[in-house]
Amino acid sequence: MTGSTAADHTGAPGSRNGEQPLWHRMSDAAGLVSATGEVEETVFGRMTQLALAHDAVNLGQGAPGDPAPEFLLAAAYDAMRAGANQYAPPLGAPVLREAVAQHRRRDWGHEVDPTEVLVTAGATEALTAAIVALAPPGTDIVVLEPYYDSYAAAAALAGARLRPVGLAFDGGSVGVDFEALAAAITDRTSIVLLNTPHNPTGLVLDEQQIVRIGELTAAAGAWLLTDEVYEHLVFDGTHVAPAALLDDPRVVTVSSAGKAFNATGWKIGWLIGSPAVLEAVRAVKQYLTFTNGAPLQPAVAAALTDHPAFLEDNARILSGRRDLLVDALREVPGVTVITPESGYFVLVDFRGLYGEARPGAGGTSPDSGAAALTADAFALNEHLTREVGVTGVPAPALCAAGSPTARAMSSVIRYSFCKGHDDVAEAARRFRTFAGTLVD
Ligand SMILES: Cc1ncc(COP(=O)(O)O)c(C=O)c1O
């Protein structure tokens, strides 16, 4: 950040009395502020640079490699031609609100009235607006860690405190640490933010787990805010919509069309909640974007209503890509692969390959010995980019900076298999070649 340091923000836009301005606190919460106080590019941008520099396959950011389906594009074009080019209604196009309600009922048994649906600029806006509306300053937002990066910035914007609860990793499996979760949810908790299916672990919470989390949340009088953007990308088992199961007006549901229809750039999302919640969230949303994507909204409506088969086909294709990558990774001696039940990502722990290292024990450059690699997932990711020719995202970047979970994940890299078939196949081939060099 030009003209100021980590401690003194004098002269920085938005700063008063040399204090850290809100935008800087948001970046800080999201782990983007360097030791010298500079706001850095997100980890996804940095990893893209890394991949480019080494001509590596970029399995960093979770952007789908397959195109959006033709029926979606045609419907948007038709809507534009039909004149849907001015502001959409503030709550969203009625046809989309109706389609979201129908699809929730059809796919997850979630009874929704269209008047309970608010269309947003992607799930990100729905989550941020809900957090600002529902989390009073000074309260806690409890979240499973690792987590999607916007949560921390939104909590900072609201003046709330993110309270991460590390997921429990046991060999290749992942689960909720209910003891830790119960301890974290207190009378200071305003929101329990639940991402299922979960990025980046692929964990799909089952009915029993959701009921337990619902009970803990209700006992604290908190909101249960769900992030279900991967709802249609479950490979093993099935998605359970918390709102369908819990029948509690304090459950607020968020999702979007981006992942389901390979159209992440469209940013068409929605929030489902009681009239009181909608009023509050809408009041925030009104002055963030007011509305967005007028011609895209009817296109998403038609896709949700008329093309359920696409959703299944897409999940099958992604499941195949998961298998392609996971099978190759499993050939690398010593690595632990967390086979995801859903979503876009696979987490891989390289500790068994490079040996133990004490986190923070110094010597984090790849040259200072293989063991040091497992203490620093950024160094490890760079090393693997050079050695294997595949770039991922260091898992600690998806955790609160310096948290116990971040430290435990110092040897874990996240790889996206939502890229196009050729990229995933090439990455799999490179991991097999790498495995061959280790076995010889
Ligand atoms: C868990 C999670 N929530 C929300 C989002 C963002 O959704 P949208 O693009 O609809 O804003 C993402 C995108 O990667 C995500 O992984």
Ligand as a Chemical Component Dictionary entry (heavy atoms), coordinates in Angstrom:
data_LIG
# 
_chem_comp.id                   LIG 
_chem_comp.type                 NON-POLYMER 
_chem_comp.pdbx_formal_charge   0 
_chem_comp.three_letter_code    LIG 
# 
loop_
_chem_comp_atom.comp_id 
_chem_comp_atom.atom_id 
_chem_comp_atom.alt_atom_id 
_chem_comp_atom.type_symbol 
_chem_comp_atom.charge 
_chem_comp_atom.model_Cartn_x 
_chem_comp_atom.model_Cartn_y 
_chem_comp_atom.model_Cartn_z 
_chem_comp_atom.pdbx_ordinal 
LIG C1 C1 C 0 -17.970 -22.116 -1.351 1  
LIG C2 C2 C 0 -18.218 -21.048 -2.352 2  
LIG N1 N1 N 0 -19.174 -20.154 -2.109 3  
LIG C3 C3 C 0 -19.444 -19.164 -2.988 4  
LIG C4 C4 C 0 -18.726 -19.052 -4.151 5  
LIG C5 C5 C 0 -19.017 -17.921 -5.084 6  
LIG O1 O1 O 0 -20.180 -18.113 -5.817 7  
LIG P1 P1 P 0 -20.605 -17.028 -6.888 8  
LIG O2 O2 O 0 -19.653 -17.108 -8.028 9  
LIG O3 O3 O 0 -21.994 -17.428 -7.265 10 
LIG O4 O4 O 0 -20.552 -15.702 -6.235 11 
LIG C6 C6 C 0 -17.712 -19.964 -4.439 12 
LIG C7 C7 C 0 -16.915 -19.824 -5.668 13 
LIG O5 O5 O 0 -15.864 -20.381 -5.828 14 
LIG C8 C8 C 0 -17.459 -20.997 -3.516 15 
LIG O6 O6 O 0 -16.493 -21.896 -3.747 16 
# 
loop_
_chem_comp_bond.comp_id 
_chem_comp_bond.atom_id_1 
_chem_comp_bond.atom_id_2 
_chem_comp_bond.value_order 
_chem_comp_bond.pdbx_ordinal 
LIG C1 C2 SING 1  
LIG C2 N1 SING 2  
LIG C2 C8 DOUB 3  
LIG N1 C3 DOUB 4  
LIG C3 C4 SING 5  
LIG C4 C5 SING 6  
LIG C4 C6 DOUB 7  
LIG C5 O1 SING 8  
LIG O1 P1 SING 9  
LIG P1 O2 DOUB 10 
LIG P1 O3 SING 11 
LIG P1 O4 SING 12 
LIG C6 C7 SING 13 
LIG C6 C8 SING 14 
LIG C7 O5 DOUB 15 
LIG C8 O6 SING 16 
# 
